[in-house]
Amino acid sequence: MLHNQRQKGKITFDSKLGGVVDSQTITDAAERHPRAIRDLERRATHAASRPLAQALTDAQTAALRQWTLATRPGHTTPVGDALRTLIDHVRRLIRDAFTGRGRQAQRDAERAAHNAAQLGARQAAAIAAAMRGQPTPPVQPHIGEDAQAACDHIPAAMQDEQSRALALLTSAGLTAMGMAGLTAAFQRARRAVGRITTGIAVAIGSAAAHGARLVARTLGTGVRLVWVAEPDACPACRAYAGHHIRPGGLFPGGLSLAPQRTVFTAPVPGPPRHPHCRCALIPWSPAWRLDGMPLPTLLRRRARTARRS
């Protein structure tokens, strides 16, 4: 009998192909796939967002030092020419912190997405091989249009946050708010860090799902793509667990175990359902022999009985 192992985020099956594997074993392996996506996302977002985060921290330290030097005795805020000079200086600090970061974050996102596409294809191929009892034809994974669009959007999103932060640095604003106004500008600039992590998360989830689609398309007619919910999925994603579509099809919109909170109503091709969604797709066919409960039914049952941590 086949049984699955986890090795550095990979799903592998030992013994010889050709036996009948049970659906419980496949489900266990499938549910490790979202964990691997989550681990990749954590590593990639930390590495990509850290340079800007550190640059903004250094810039804010320098700005506060300059604020202190520009403030006259008996005042809490620089005034006149000193305030205007300070604003110009802080704006330069923020621009310098952002310089080159957008393109670098985009490259980091593309690199992470390529890793995710390979991961998605590798995991899908291993699971399909176990169910079919024969090797999966090789594929050349690529990230797909959705992941590329998420990567391409990162520099513009960062530029938007930079512009909004700079717009807060006015003489009137700092005179009214004092040092709190300076702090508010840097808080706004730091939203760009979140835009990086969100963009990379969407790129990774989209690329991993695309890798699984490529594998499914190599397996011929009758093969479906089954939604695998991550272990602590939101109510919307848990409602999709076990649903399956043909490659190139769409999952229905609006599904949720908490319908009063449903906001995603349009049909979707698959995960990610939302930013930081680590749900996955795997190939499956009702013609493939599995012992035990049908795979979609088991995935659906597990998702509905799971509790979010």
C-alpha positions in Angstrom: 0.0 0.0 0.0 1.2 3.5 -0.8 1.7 6.0 2.0 2.7 9.6 1.8 5.6 11.5 3.3 6.5 15.2 3.7 10.0 16.3 2.8 10.8 20.0 2.8 7.4 21.0 1.5 7.2 18.2 -1.1 4.6 15.5 -1.2 6.1 12.2 -2.1 4.8 8.6 -2.1 6.9 5.6 -1.5 6.5 2.0 -2.7 5.7 1.2 -6.3 3.0 2.8 -8.3 0.2 0.6 -9.4 -1.6 -0.3 -6.1 -4.9 1.2 -4.9 -4.5 4.0 -2.4 -7.2 5.1 0.0 -8.8 8.5 -0.1 -7.8 9.2 3.5 -4.1 9.0 2.4 -4.7 11.3 -0.5 -6.6 13.8 1.6 -3.8 13.9 4.2 -1.3 14.7 1.4 -3.6 17.2 -0.3 -4.1 19.1 3.0 -0.3 19.5 3.4 -0.2 21.3 0.1 -1.8 24.6 1.5 0.8 24.4 4.4 3.6 24.3 1.9 2.1 27.4 0.1 1.8 29.2 3.4 5.4 28.5 4.3 6.6 29.7 0.9 4.5 32.9 1.3 5.9 33.6 4.8 9.5 33.3 3.6 8.9 35.3 0.4 6.9 38.2 2.0 9.4 38.6 4.8 12.4 38.7 2.5 10.7 41.1 0.0 9.2 43.6 2.5 12.1 43.8 4.9 14.3 46.3 2.9 11.6 48.9 2.6 10.5 48.4 6.2 14.1 48.9 7.4 14.6 51.9 5.1 11.5 53.6 6.5 12.6 53.0 10.0 15.9 54.6 9.3 14.3 57.5 7.5 11.9 58.1 10.4 14.8 58.1 12.9 16.6 60.7 10.8 13.5 62.8 10.5 12.8 62.9 14.2 16.4 63.9 14.8 16.1 66.7 12.3 12.8 67.8 13.9 14.5 68.1 17.3 17.3 70.2 15.8 14.9 72.5 13.9 12.7 73.2 16.9 13.4 76.4 18.7 13.5 76.6 22.5 10.1 77.2 23.9 8.3 75.7 20.8 7.0 72.2 20.1 7.1 72.5 16.3 9.6 74.1 13.9 8.2 77.3 12.4 8.8 79.4 9.3 11.7 78.6 7.1 12.9 75.9 9.5 9.6 74.0 9.0 9.7 74.3 5.3 13.3 73.1 5.2 12.4 70.2 7.5 9.5 69.2 5.2 11.7 69.2 2.2 14.3 67.1 4.1 11.7 64.5 5.2 10.2 64.2 1.8 13.7 63.4 0.4 14.1 60.8 3.2 10.9 59.1 2.2 11.6 59.2 -1.5 15.1 57.8 -0.9 13.6 55.0 1.2 11.3 54.0 -1.7 13.9 54.4 -4.5 14.4 51.1 -6.4 12.2 49.2 -3.9 9.2 48.8 -6.2 11.1 47.1 -9.0 13.0 45.0 -6.5 9.7 43.9 -4.8 8.3 43.0 -8.2 11.3 40.8 -9.0 11.0 39.2 -5.6 7.3 38.5 -6.3 8.1 37.0 -9.7 10.7 34.7 -8.2 8.4 33.6 -5.4 5.6 33.0 -8.0 7.9 30.8 -10.1 8.7 28.8 -7.0 5.0 28.5 -6.2 4.2 27.3 -9.8 6.8 24.6 -9.5 5.5 23.7 -6.1 1.9 23.5 -7.3 2.8 21.4 -10.3 5.0 19.1 -8.3 2.4 18.5 -5.6 -0.3 17.9 -8.1 1.8 15.5 -10.1 2.7 13.4 -7.1 -0.9 13.2 -5.9 -2.2 12.4 -9.4 0.4 9.7 -9.8 -0.6 8.0 -6.5 -4.3 8.0 -7.5 -3.7 6.9 -11.1 -1.1 4.3 -10.3 1.3 5.6 -12.9 3.7 8.5 -13.4 2.3 11.9 -14.3 3.5 13.3 -17.7 6.0 16.1 -17.0 5.0 19.7 -17.4 6.9 23.0 -17.7 5.3 25.2 -15.0 4.9 28.9 -15.4 3.1 31.4 -13.2 0.1 32.3 -15.4 -1.5 35.6 -16.1 -3.1 36.2 -12.7 0.2 35.8 -10.8 2.0 38.0 -13.3 -0.6 40.7 -13.0 -0.3 40.6 -9.2 3.5 41.0 -9.5 3.2 43.8 -12.0 0.9 45.8 -9.8 3.3 46.0 -6.8 5.4 49.0 -7.9 2.3 51.1 -8.7 0.7 50.2 -5.3 3.9 51.2 -3.5 4.1 54.5 -5.5 0.5 55.2 -4.4 1.3 54.9 -0.8 4.5 57.0 -1.2 2.5 59.8 -2.8 -0.2 59.7 -0.1 2.5 59.8 2.6 4.2 62.8 1.0 0.9 64.6 0.7 0.6 64.6 4.5 3.8 66.6 4.9 2.5 70.2 4.7 3.2 73.3 6.8 -0.4 73.5 7.8 -0.6 69.9 8.7 2.5 69.8 10.8 1.7 73.1 12.5 -1.6 71.7 13.6 -0.5 68.2 14.5 3.1 68.7 15.5 5.2 65.6 15.7 2.1 63.4 15.4 1.8 64.7 11.9 5.3 63.6 11.1 4.5 60.2 12.6 1.3 59.9 10.5 3.3 60.4 7.3 5.6 57.5 8.1 2.6 55.4 9.2 1.1 56.0 5.8 4.3 55.2 4.0 4.5 51.9 5.8 1.3 50.8 4.2 3.4 50.1 1.2 5.0 47.2 3.1 1.5 45.7 3.4 0.9 46.2 -0.3 4.1 44.2 -1.0 3.0 41.3 1.2 -0.5 41.3 -0.2 0.8 41.3 -3.8 3.2 38.5 -3.2 0.6 36.4 -1.4 -1.8 36.7 -4.3 1.0 36.0 -6.8 2.0 32.8 -4.9 -1.5 31.5 -4.5 -2.3 32.2 -8.2 0.9 30.6 -9.4 0.5 27.5 -7.3 -3.0 26.9 -8.6 -1.9 27.5 -12.2 0.8 24.9 -11.8 -1.9 22.4 -10.7 -4.0 23.3 -13.7 -1.1 22.6 -16.1 -0.8 19.1 -14.6 -4.5 18.5 -14.9 -4.5 19.4 -18.6 -1.8 16.9 -19.3 -3.9 14.1 -17.9 -6.6 14.0 -20.6 -10.4 14.3 -20.6 -12.4 13.5 -17.5 -9.9 15.0 -15.1 -11.2 17.6 -12.7 -9.6 20.1 -10.4 -10.7 19.8 -6.8 -10.6 22.7 -4.3 -8.5 21.9 -1.1 -9.1 24.3 1.7 -6.3 25.3 4.0 -6.6 23.9 7.5 -7.7 27.2 9.1 -9.6 28.5 6.0 -12.2 31.2 6.3 -15.9 30.3 6.0 -16.0 31.2 2.3 -13.0 29.0 1.4 -14.3 26.1 3.5 -17.5 26.2 1.5 -15.5 25.5 -1.7 -13.7 22.4 -0.3 -14.4 19.4 -2.4 -16.0 21.3 -5.2 -14.5 20.4 -8.6 -14.4 21.8 -12.1 -13.0 21.0 -15.5 -9.7 22.7 -16.3 -10.5 26.1 -17.7 -13.9 26.2 -15.9 -15.1 28.4 -13.0 -16.2 27.6 -9.5 -19.6 29.2 -8.6 -19.5 32.5 -6.9 -21.0 33.4 -3.5 -20.4 30.1 -1.6 -19.8 30.5 2.1 -20.5 28.8 5.4 -21.3 32.2 6.7 -23.6 33.6 4.0 -24.4 36.7 5.9 -20.8 37.8 5.5 -20.5 36.8 1.8 -18.8 39.5 -0.3 -17.3 37.5 -3.1 -20.2 36.8 -5.6 -18.4 36.4 -8.9 -17.4 33.0 -10.2 -13.7 32.2 -9.8 -11.3 29.9 -11.6 -9.9 28.7 -8.2 -7.7 29.9 -5.3 -6.7 32.4 -4.1 -10.2 33.4 -3.1 -8.9 36.5 -1.3 -5.4 37.9 -0.3 -3.5 35.5 1.9 -5.7 32.6 0.8 -3.6 29.4 0.8 -6.2 27.0 -0.6 -5.0 24.7 -3.4 -6.1 22.7 -6.4 -5.4 19.1 -7.1 -6.3 16.9 -10.1 -8.9 14.1 -9.6 -11.0 11.9 -11.7 -13.9 9.7 -10.7 -12.4 7.0 -12.9 -9.3 6.8 -10.7 -9.6 4.0 -8.1 -9.5 5.0 -4.5 -10.5 3.0 -1.4 -12.8 4.6 1.0 -15.0 7.7 0.8 -14.9 9.7 -2.5 -12.2 12.3 -2.4 -14.4 15.4 -2.9 -16.8 14.2 -0.2 -14.0 13.6 2.3 -12.4 17.0 1.6 -15.8 18.7 2.0 -16.5 16.9 5.2 -13.1 17.7 6.8 -13.5 21.4 5.9 -16.9 21.7 7.4 -15.9 20.0 10.7 -12.5 21.9 11.0 -12.3 24.8 13.5 -10.2 27.9 12.7 -7.3 28.4 15.1 
